[in-house]
Amino acid sequence: MEKMRADARRNRAKVLAAAEEAFALDGLAVPLDDIARLAGVGAGTVYRHFPSKEALFQAVVLERIQQFAEEARALATAADPGEVFVDYFVRVIKQASLNRAICDALAESGEHAFKAGAGDEFRAALAELLARAQEAGTIRRDIDGDDLRALIVGCLAVERYAPGSAHLVSVVVDGLRASGRAASATATTP
């Protein structure tokens, strides 16, 4: 594979940053010309790096999902697995709710966000945090990774359609806790 020139790498990074900002606000509805203008490059530069808007969208989302996975892996050996899991779960919802592209990707069946394996990495890292919290006895044992994905999507819908409804996410988090461990105050901290 040919190594990318420094100016091409900079332009690609500018396009990705501009696209992340634009997709966060408007999702896939944003025109590529607007992204190029926001990045300070021509439309041809965008197309040189990304053959379609969907390819650019996928690159932006994959990058963010990979960041979520890396963060979860870094937390895998934390001292208090229950609280680490809850804090991470809530943080993913808060961060994803601020970015329409991430919400859209997580709500889909994985078609856009997860083609390059980032979704598998995210699910595996989240499942590891979940397993550790379950082993510690702080999170219900009848929840699995697929359940968590559904709960994340549901919480994102709550955040999207009822902004400022942190108490509803707290209800979900309280439902994840093992019997007698409900503490909604933890779930409201970002």
Helices and strands as residue ranges (DSSP letters): H 6-26, G 27-29, H 32-39, H 43-49, H 53-75, H 81-97, H 100-107, H 118-135, H 145-161, H 166-176, H 184-187
